[in-house]
Amino acid sequence: MQHYDVLFCDVWGVVHNGITAFSGACEALQKFRHGGGIVILVSNAPVPKHRVEAMLASRHVPRDAWDDIVSSGDIALAHVAARGFKKLYCIGPQDRDQALFGALSGKSVPLDEAEAIICTGLTDDRHEVPDHYIPLLERAKALRLPFVCANPDFVVDVGGTLLYCAGAIADLYVQMGGDVYWAGKPYLSAYETAHARAEALKDANIARSKALVIGDAVRTDLKGAENFGCDALFVASGIHRHETMDGETLSLEKLAKLFTADAPKAIAAMIKLAW
């Protein structure tokens, strides 16, 4: 890790599993910071930074394991404000994601009155699947409504259970020909924001070659690193664990199938973040 000045680290699946922190990962980030490095947590959580910080505390992630947080929720809110949307149709659990919905510059309205849709996830991700939203998306497409996806992830690992995220609904809308703004990884807005935060903390320019992305998702974390132009470290025990591991062992054969010639590259893979 001495080659790098900054880590852009994924949260869910790397630092915690949605229920409790991974002690080895937290210790690795603490060690990197204590050696003079900067850690920016880059999360596709569809809520503002302060809510991500509270969630980290509730899962016992030590405060000295990170310097700053970039969240998809904040990127989505900035986009809504920049576009001047005042009437929004909201998709997602109102209680869980109230931190975002309450911070919107516009008000929640029925679909036929909306200027845009903002989606933080499935309203009931324990019982719904993305296809349940097809009739609604068909209406939205007929109305030509832009769709703001506040969490580009397709799935998330919650204590060993994979649940669908907002990205899975947004992907259906794209397939219909709908207009989607993806707020977060793998798009440049996420790592460009993180890079600016790191440079401000260091009060110096940081070359992209001195940044390392750490994540468990090929489509978001590793593709985001490729888009941004920096190295990536793959954590295999996250959402791809069934594709990369035999029980508790990393399978080189399975890794080779996941990392095909056209897949984004990683400089290394490990079961869990630790050093």
N, C-alpha and C positions, 0 to 999 in steps of 0.2 A: 504493500500500500504506500510505500515511501515515494513512489513515482507520482502520486496524485495529490493535489491540493484540496480538492473538494469531492464529496460524494453526493450524488443525487439519488437518494434511496427511496424506493417504494415502501409503503407502510403495511397494508393488509397483505398477509402471506409471507412477509419478510421480517417485519418487526413484531407483529402479533398476528393471531389467527382469528381475530374478531371477538375473542373472549379473553385471552390473556397474553401477556408479552412473552416473547422468546428471549430468555435471559442471555443466551449466547450472542444473539444479534445485538441486543442492547449493549452488552459489554464490548463488542467489536466497535460499535459506533462511539462509545465513550472513549475507548483507547485511541481511536483515530483523532478525535477532537483533542484529547489530552496531549497528543503529539503535534498539535498545531494545525490540524486539518479542519475543514468546515463541512458540516453535514446539513444539507437541505433535504427535508422530507418532501417528496413530490407525490401527492395523493390524488386519485380520481374520486375522492369522497365528494358528494354533491352538496357540501355545506361550507360555510365560511371557515377561515383559518381558526378562529377562536373555538369553534365547535370541534374541529379536529383535535386541537390541543386538549380540550376537555375529555374527549374519547381516549386519547393516549394516556392521560392521567388515570382514567377509570380502569384501564387495562394494565396499569402499573409500569408504564414505560418511563424510565427515569428522565427527568427534565434535562439533565446534562448529556443526554444521548443525541441531541440535535440542536442546531442553531436557529433554524427558521423553517416555516412550512409554506408550501405552495399547494393550494387546493383547487380542484376543478370547480367547486362551488363559487369561489371568488372570481375565477375566470369567466364563468357563466354570468354572474351578476354584472361584471364589467361590460360584457358584450350586450346584455339587455339594456343597460344604461346608455351605452354608446349608440345603439340602434334607436333609442328613444321609444321603445315599446312601453305602452301604458296600459294595455289590456291583454292579459295573458291567460291562456288555458293551462292549468297546472296538472301534471300527472306525477303521482308519487305519494307516499305516505305523509299526510299532513302533520302528524305528530312527530315522527322521527326526523323529518327534514324541515321543521318549522323555522329553523335558523336561516335557511335559504329563502323559503317562501315569505317569511316576515320581513326580509331585507330587500325584497324586490322593489324597484322603482315604480312599477305599475301595479294594478289590482287584478285579482282573479275574477274571471268572467266565464260564462258559458262558451262553448266552442264556437257557436255561430257569431258571437260578438268579439272574438279574439283577433288580435293582430299577429300573434305568434303563440306557439306552444313552448312551455319549458317543462322538461322531464327530469326528475331526480331518480326515478326507478319505477318498478312495478308497485302499484298501490298495496297489493298484498302478495309479496314475493314468496310466501310460504305455500300459497295455494294457486296463484295465477302463473301463466306462461305467456311469453310475448305474443303468441297468436291470438290471445284474447283481445288484443288491442287492434286487430286488423280492421274491424268495422269503423272504429273511431279514426284510425289513420286514413282510411278511404275517404271519410268525410273531410278530414283536414286537407287531404290532397286536392279534393274538389274545390276547397276554399283557397287553395294555394298558400297555406299557412307555413311560414318558416318554423323549424323545429330546433330548439336549443337543447342539446343533450348535455346535462350537467354531470354526467358520469359516463365516459366512453367505454368503460368495461362492459363486456358481455356477461360475465359471471364473476362471482366472488365466493371465496371459501370461508364459510362461517363455522368454525369448530369442526371441520371435516365434511360439511355439507355444502354443495355448490348451489348457489342461488342466482337467478337471473338479475341483471342490472339494466340501467337505462339504455346502455349501448345496444342491447339486444332489440329494444323497441325501435331505436333510431335506425338500426340497420334495416329493419323491415320497411321503414319509411323511405330510406334511400332506394331500396329495391323497387318501390312503387314510383320512383322518380321524384320524391319529395326533397325539399331543400333542408339540409341538416347542418347546424354549426356544432362541431365537436369541441367541447370545452375541456381540454386536458390531453393526457398522453394518448396516442403517440404524436400528437400534433405539436408544432413548434412553439405554440404559445406557452406550453407547460415548462419546457426546459429553457426557453429564452427568459422566462420570468425567474426561474430558479437561478440561472446564471447571473442575471442582474442582481439578485439578492446576495449571492455569494461575493460578487465583486464589491458590492457596497459594504459588506461585513469586513472584507479583507482590505478595503480601501486601496485596491489595486486591480489591474487587469489580470484575468485568469484565462490562459489559453485553453481551448477546448480539449487539447491533448492532455491537460492536467485534471480533467474531470472524468469521473467514473460513475456510470449509471448502475445501480443494483436493483434487480427486480425478478419477479417470478413469472411474468407474462411475456411471451414472445411478441404478441400482437401490439401491446401497448408499451411496455418498458423497453424491450430490446429494439423494436421498430422505432421508438422515440429516440433512443440513443443513436441509431443509424441516421435518422433524419437530422439530428442535431450535429452529428459528426464527432462523437466521442465514444470511448470504449464502454463495454457493458459486461457485467458479471451476472450470470444466470443462477437463480436459486431454484432448485429442482423440486423441492417439497411443497410448493404452492399449488396453483391451479393446474399445473401440468404433471402433478405427481403420478397419476395413473399412466401417463405417456412416457415417463422417464425413469420410473423406479420399480424395482422388484422388492416389494416389502419395504424394508428400511435401507436397501442398497441401491445405489445409482447404477443404472444399466447403460453401458456404453452403446449397446446395440439399439436400445430405445432412443437414446439421445441422437444417434445418427439419423434415425427416421424422423425425429422432430426437426432437427436442424438440416433440412434439405439444402440443396445448392442455392435456392432463391430465398431462403429464410434469412432474417437479420442475424448477424454474427454476435458471438460472445467470446471474450478472451479466455473465459474459464467457466466451469459449472461446479457448484457445490450443493450438497444436500440442504444444508442450512447455513445462514450467514454466521460465520465465526472465524476468528484468527487470533 
